[in-house]
Amino acid sequence: MVIHGMGEQRPMNTLREFVDGVKWQMEQLDPTEKKVKVRSKADSVGDIYETVRLSMESNFKSRRPITDFYEFYWAHNMRGNTFGTASTWLKHVVFKWPGQIPPHLRHLWWKVWTIFIIAGLTALAISFFFQTTPLVKTVIAISSGALVSFIMGLMGSFVKSSFLNSLGDVARYFTPDPDNIGERSNIRQQGIAFLKKLHDISNITKPDRIIVVAHSLGSAVAYDFIRLLWAEYGPVYKSLPKEKQEALDRVNVFAQAPDTITGNYEAFADAQHDCWQECNAMGNPWLITDFITLGAAVNSLDYFMVSKVPSTN
């Protein structure tokens, strides 16, 4: 399941580019993949009738099963972005105390404020260190302010014409204002319904497992889908464990000492996969095994959602 990022995205663009990239990489690693074909087939999961399912043939030599690629398209929910919405969000992001900025983003915050400070000091220097009359100082100060306003206006126009559609998506999804609640809820409801349909497929295309891949803002969107769907699917079991849950215990060891994951990624991934199979054996219907993010801001969600709690991870 591929989820596109922000901006004026068109249906299938992200999915086709992603599948092309995956196919090329697989061919570099295994020459037998060059004979494998990718076919467009009917998409029985999406509701917008603008997407298709891309099905990659199986490769018996490499023991890879048939792989189906679906795209969850949500850009049509984010129409009518305004510069006011984006600028309000930007003000909340920029006008914060350093302690409220995630450590890995503080250098960007300082650069932005350094530009403002340099502009202000330059205006003061021109006004007070040059031998001029009070009238000229006043004119310089006003001119400097007008110049700054003009530059900011140009920047605003450029942002409005070039980036509003993208920045507006970020601002509206990350800001739970009344005007944005409808769009946020629609996207989440559609995404959860999409995942439920994937779980409920009962014909020959039923997936053995689901891998969610998300780009840019889509990573935050996908995280919400998984988080909310797990709240519904997580407690579902048809039987209690008859013996000790060894896989769950292995995952808990890593959870209690996160630093041990570094350098032991394969062991951690194996423990997670075994834990998922352990849950399935007890009747849990969950099929999502992997969540892959590309160009994601998931590690700074609290900051971009204009939270007052600083990110430490």
C-alpha positions in Angstrom: 0.0 0.0 0.0 1.7 3.2 -1.2 0.6 6.6 0.1 1.6 9.7 -1.7 2.9 13.0 -0.2 1.7 16.6 -0.2 0.8 18.8 -3.1 -1.0 18.5 -6.4 -0.6 14.8 -6.7 -2.3 12.9 -9.5 -3.6 9.3 -9.1 -1.1 6.6 -10.0 1.9 8.9 -10.5 3.5 8.0 -7.1 2.6 4.3 -7.4 4.0 3.9 -11.0 7.2 5.6 -10.1 7.6 3.6 -6.9 7.0 0.3 -8.7 9.4 1.2 -11.5 12.1 1.9 -8.8 11.4 -1.3 -7.0 11.5 -3.3 -10.2 14.8 -1.7 -11.2 16.4 -2.4 -7.9 15.3 -6.0 -7.9 16.8 -6.5 -11.3 20.1 -5.2 -10.1 20.1 -7.7 -7.2 18.7 -10.6 -9.2 18.9 -10.8 -13.0 16.1 -13.3 -13.2 13.7 -10.5 -12.2 14.2 -8.9 -15.7 11.8 -11.5 -17.1 9.1 -10.6 -14.5 6.2 -8.5 -15.8 4.1 -6.0 -14.0 0.5 -5.8 -15.1 -2.3 -3.3 -14.5 -5.4 -5.0 -13.0 -8.7 -3.9 -11.5 -8.5 -2.2 -8.1 -11.3 -3.6 -5.9 -10.1 -1.7 -2.9 -10.0 2.0 -3.8 -13.2 4.0 -4.0 -12.3 6.8 -6.4 -12.2 4.7 -9.6 -9.0 6.5 -10.7 -6.5 3.9 -9.5 -5.5 0.4 -10.6 -3.7 -2.5 -8.9 -0.2 -3.1 -10.2 0.5 -6.8 -10.0 4.1 -8.1 -10.2 4.5 -11.7 -11.3 6.0 -14.2 -8.9 9.6 -15.3 -9.3 9.9 -19.0 -8.5 13.7 -19.0 -8.8 14.0 -16.4 -6.0 10.9 -17.8 -4.1 9.2 -14.5 -4.3 5.3 -14.6 -4.4 3.0 -12.4 -6.5 3.3 -8.9 -5.2 0.3 -6.5 -5.6 0.8 -2.7 -5.3 -2.1 -0.5 -4.3 -2.2 3.3 -4.0 -4.2 5.2 -1.4 -5.0 8.5 -3.0 -6.1 11.4 -0.7 -5.1 14.7 -2.4 -8.6 15.4 -3.5 -9.6 15.9 0.1 -7.2 18.9 0.4 -8.7 21.6 -1.9 -9.0 25.3 -1.5 -5.8 25.9 0.5 -5.4 29.5 1.6 -2.3 31.5 2.3 -3.8 32.5 5.7 -4.0 28.9 6.8 -0.4 28.2 5.8 1.0 31.5 7.3 -0.8 30.9 10.6 0.8 27.5 10.9 4.2 28.9 9.9 4.0 31.5 12.7 3.3 28.8 15.2 6.2 26.8 14.0 8.7 29.7 13.9 7.7 31.7 16.9 8.7 29.2 19.6 11.3 29.2 22.3 14.4 27.2 21.5 13.6 24.6 24.2 10.4 23.8 22.3 12.3 23.0 19.1 13.4 19.3 18.4 17.2 19.2 18.7 17.7 18.1 15.1 15.7 21.1 13.8 17.2 23.8 16.0 19.9 24.7 13.4 17.2 25.6 10.9 15.3 27.6 13.5 18.4 29.5 14.4 19.2 30.3 10.7 15.7 31.8 10.2 16.0 34.0 13.2 19.6 34.9 12.3 18.3 36.4 9.0 15.7 38.5 10.9 18.3 39.7 13.4 20.8 40.6 10.7 18.1 42.6 8.9 17.2 44.5 12.0 20.8 45.2 13.1 21.6 46.5 9.6 18.7 49.0 9.7 19.9 50.2 13.2 23.5 50.5 12.0 22.5 52.6 9.1 20.3 54.8 11.2 22.7 55.4 14.2 26.2 55.1 13.0 26.1 57.4 10.0 26.2 61.1 10.5 22.8 62.1 9.3 20.0 64.4 10.5 17.0 63.0 12.5 14.9 63.4 9.4 17.2 61.2 7.3 17.4 58.6 10.0 13.7 58.4 10.1 13.5 58.1 6.3 16.2 55.3 6.4 14.3 53.5 9.2 11.0 53.7 7.3 12.7 52.7 4.1 14.4 49.7 5.7 11.1 48.6 7.2 9.4 49.0 3.8 12.2 47.1 2.1 11.8 44.2 4.6 8.1 44.3 4.0 8.6 44.3 0.3 11.0 41.3 0.4 8.6 39.4 2.7 5.8 40.2 0.3 7.7 38.8 -2.6 8.5 35.7 -0.6 4.9 35.4 0.3 3.8 35.7 -3.3 6.3 33.1 -4.3 5.2 30.8 -1.6 1.6 31.4 -2.5 2.0 30.7 -6.2 4.6 27.9 -6.0 4.2 26.1 -2.6 0.7 26.9 -1.3 -0.8 23.7 -2.5 2.0 21.7 -0.7 2.4 23.9 2.4 -1.3 24.2 2.7 -1.7 20.5 2.9 0.8 20.3 5.8 -0.7 23.2 7.6 -4.2 21.9 7.4 -3.4 18.3 8.3 -1.2 19.2 11.2 -3.4 21.9 12.6 -6.6 20.6 14.3 -8.6 23.8 13.9 -12.3 23.6 13.3 -11.9 24.5 9.6 -9.6 21.5 9.1 -11.3 18.8 11.1 -13.5 17.7 8.2 -10.7 17.1 5.8 -8.5 15.3 8.5 -11.4 13.0 9.4 -12.3 12.2 5.8 -8.7 11.2 5.0 -8.5 9.0 8.1 -11.8 7.4 7.5 -11.0 6.6 3.9 -7.5 5.3 4.8 -8.8 3.0 7.5 -11.6 1.7 5.2 -8.9 1.1 2.6 -6.8 -1.0 5.0 -9.9 -2.9 6.2 -10.7 -3.9 2.6 -7.2 -5.2 2.2 -7.6 -7.3 5.3 -11.0 -8.6 4.2 -10.0 -9.7 0.7 -11.2 -13.3 0.4 -10.4 -14.3 -3.2 -7.2 -15.4 -4.8 -5.7 -11.9 -4.4 -5.9 -12.1 -0.6 -2.5 -10.8 0.8 -0.3 -12.9 3.1 0.9 -9.6 4.6 0.7 -5.9 4.0 3.6 -3.4 3.7 2.7 0.2 4.0 5.0 2.7 2.2 4.5 6.4 2.6 6.2 9.5 1.3 6.6 13.0 2.9 3.3 14.1 4.5 1.9 10.7 3.6 4.0 9.2 6.4 2.1 11.1 9.0 -1.2 10.2 7.3 -0.2 6.5 7.2 0.9 6.6 10.8 -2.6 7.8 11.8 -4.2 4.9 9.8 -2.1 2.3 11.4 -2.4 3.7 14.9 -6.2 4.0 14.7 -6.7 0.6 13.0 -4.6 -1.1 15.6 -6.8 0.2 18.3 -9.6 -1.8 16.7 -7.7 -4.9 15.6 -5.2 -5.2 18.4 -7.4 -6.6 21.1 -9.0 -9.2 18.8 -8.0 -12.8 19.6 -9.9 -16.1 19.1 -7.8 -18.0 21.7 -5.5 -17.4 24.5 -1.9 -18.6 24.4 -1.4 -22.1 25.7 2.3 -21.7 26.2 4.7 -18.9 26.9 4.8 -16.2 24.1 8.5 -16.4 23.3 8.4 -14.0 20.4 6.6 -11.4 22.4 9.1 -11.8 25.2 11.9 -11.1 22.7 10.3 -8.0 21.5 9.8 -6.8 25.1 13.5 -7.2 25.8 14.2 -4.8 23.0 11.4 -2.5 24.1 12.8 -2.2 27.6 16.3 -1.5 26.3 15.9 0.5 23.0 19.6 1.2 22.8 20.2 -2.5 22.1 18.4 -2.3 18.8 21.3 -0.4 17.3 23.6 -3.0 15.6 20.9 -5.7 16.1 18.4 -4.6 13.5 17.9 -8.0 11.9 17.4 -9.7 15.3 14.8 -7.0 16.2 13.0 -7.3 12.8 13.0 -11.1 13.2 11.5 -10.8 16.7 8.8 -8.4 15.4 7.9 -10.8 12.5 7.8 -13.8 14.8 5.6 -11.9 17.2 3.2 -11.0 14.4 3.0 -14.7 13.4 2.4 -15.6 17.0 -0.5 -13.2 17.2 -2.0 -14.6 13.9 -1.8 -18.1 15.4 -4.0 -16.9 18.2 -6.6 -15.6 15.7 -5.5 -11.9 15.5 -6.4 -10.7 12.0 -3.6 -8.0 11.7 -1.7 -8.2 8.4 0.5 -5.1 8.5 4.1 -6.2 9.0 6.2 -3.3 7.8 5.8 0.5 7.7 8.4 2.2 5.4 8.7 6.0 5.3 10.4 8.0 2.6 11.4 11.7 3.3 9.3 11.6 6.4 8.8 14.0 9.3 7.3 11.4 11.6 10.1 12.0 14.2 9.0 15.6 14.5 5.3 15.3 14.5 4.8 17.0 17.8 6.7 20.1 16.5 4.9 20.3 13.2 1.6 19.8 14.9 2.4 23.0 16.9 2.6 21.1 20.1 4.1 22.7 23.2 5.9 19.5 24.1 9.5 19.4 22.7 10.5 16.3 20.8 13.4 14.4 22.4 13.7 11.4 20.0 
